[in-house]
């Protein structure tokens, strides 16, 4: 039997501090999934959901997990089109590198 984890980056308190912490928590959950021998971690792209999901750049998340793990399959479950918008990628990458010290705000049309 194989086990997989879907990371939807959920949070219970949508404050700026918690929104910055959610991607790091999701990575830690993926690292734990490796330790308990899960086979795959999936990332789901969502936008505009206040409480439910905060994974705006799922193509960045697997690279972050890959840097922290040695053996696990990584992939996307849902990717909204058009794929890979620059503001969302920059936001996720900024959180990955600097945590809650810098929170970029982007508006897309």
Residue pairs with C-beta under 8 A, 6 or more apart in sequence:
2 39
2 40
3 33
3 37
3 38
3 39
3 40
4 38
4 39
4 40
4 41
4 42
5 29
5 30
5 33
5 38
5 40
5 41
5 42
6 41
6 42
6 43
6 44
6 77
7 26
7 29
7 30
7 41
7 42
7 43
7 44
7 55
7 61
8 44
8 46
8 52
8 53
8 55
9 22
9 23
9 26
9 46
9 53
9 54
9 55
10 22
10 51
10 52
10 53
10 54
11 18
11 19
11 21
11 22
11 51
11 54
12 18
12 51
14 50
14 51
16 100
16 103
17 100
19 54
19 103
20 95
20 99
20 100
20 103
21 100
22 54
23 54
23 55
23 61
23 64
23 92
23 95
23 96
24 95
24 99
26 55
26 61
27 61
27 64
27 65
27 68
30 41
30 65
30 68
30 69
30 72
31 65
31 68
31 69
33 41
33 72
34 69
34 70
34 71
34 72
38 72
39 72
39 73
40 72
40 73
40 74
40 75
41 62
41 65
41 72
41 73
41 74
41 75
42 74
42 75
42 76
42 77
43 55
43 58
43 59
43 61
43 62
43 74
43 75
43 76
43 77
44 53
44 55
44 58
44 76
44 77
44 78
45 55
45 56
45 57
45 58
45 76
45 78
45 79
45 80
46 52
46 53
46 54
46 55
46 56
46 78
47 56
47 80
47 88
55 61
56 88
56 91
56 92
57 84
57 88
57 89
57 91
57 92
57 93
58 76
58 77
58 78
58 79
59 76
59 79
59 83
59 84
59 89
60 89
60 92
60 93
60 96
61 92
62 74
62 75
62 76
64 96
65 72
65 74
66 74
85 108
87 104
87 106
87 107
87 108
88 106
90 104
90 106
91 104
91 106
94 102
94 103
94 104
95 103
